[in-house]
């Protein structure tokens, strides 16, 4: 069995938590005998140590070049045919629309027997709203490819119920052959059995230069367009103005918006860029995790892994409304606040107590670990549908 990815750029954190960790779980818990097949651009292979990094975290991975130019991705199916021919693999889980279309083409040759679409996002909406692949050929054809991938795959994985609703609305998806598995925690870095003690939490907080009276909100993630940094700034500024004890830790690279906040609120905005393995201890020093996104189709079906990471660190989540299934999750489980951008009433925040932190940690273990009963049941259903005997 193959887990196929096709990317123009290698992202170690994404591969570790959302590709390799998934394959490791399927191999260890479900005897899947699955390996990663990563198609990377020739430019990426020549200009970085992406192959070496991927082989380090997944020794059995197959790393090969894709056809030059993302617009030519369909021709990479020739390489997929050769790999299937020589490895004997006949089942493929495909990480995005491009991989799925490529695999469905190979399936017509008989070299693949089953193709699974791993739906991580509404790709047509991403391209339309955020121009993530600024290539006219892709822009003009992605909707028909996404429709094909959704309806012609043998089985589907979705990161949210909202994404399945999107498939039904946009592409008349009628099948029930799918499972919903949210973006889950990376077992290599988020594997503690119990939440840290109250005294250790306080020590971590002080070690970063915070006092025990400080209310700390953290943003962890990239500066990608859908992260809505301007929106984040507009909604946090009134809180910063109202409460001098409210501080923000950005675990990201500096942007113009962050620099402006640092100048305006000197000493209350801290910025650090960390390796993925070091993120958890910094999150545990905080009280709230920030997850504010604009009201786009892309965000309405999303399942950001940082939500799971925030909860696991014991944070309450400040989340925008209509963010995948997660806004409703916050309301149902009372593990944060849903921020409505039309609401002019200023919310007040306070230091999150240890019992509340432990509650959030327990929610993360129940709903966002791969080995949780809920997710394991979905993985079991996936494996049952991949049998070709």
Secondary structure, DSSP 4 states (H G I P E B T S, - for coil): -EEEEEESS--HHHIIIIIIHHHHHHHHHH----EEEEEE-HHHHHHS-HHHHHHHH-TT-EEEEPPSSGGGGGGGHHHHHHHHHHH---EEEESSHHHHHHHHHHHTTTS-SEEEEEE-S-HHHHHHHH-SS--HHHHHHHHHHHHHHHHHSSEEEES-HHHHHHHHHHH------EEE------TTTS--SSPPPHHHHHHHHHHTT--TT-EEEEEES---GGG-HHHHHHHHHHHHHH-TTEEEEEES---HHHHHHHHHTTTTEEEE---GGGHHHHHTT-SEEEE---S-HHHHT---HHHHHHHHTT-EEEEETT-TTHHHHHHHHT-EEEEPTT--SPP---PPPHHHHHHHHHHHHHHS-TTSHHHHHHHHHHHHTT---
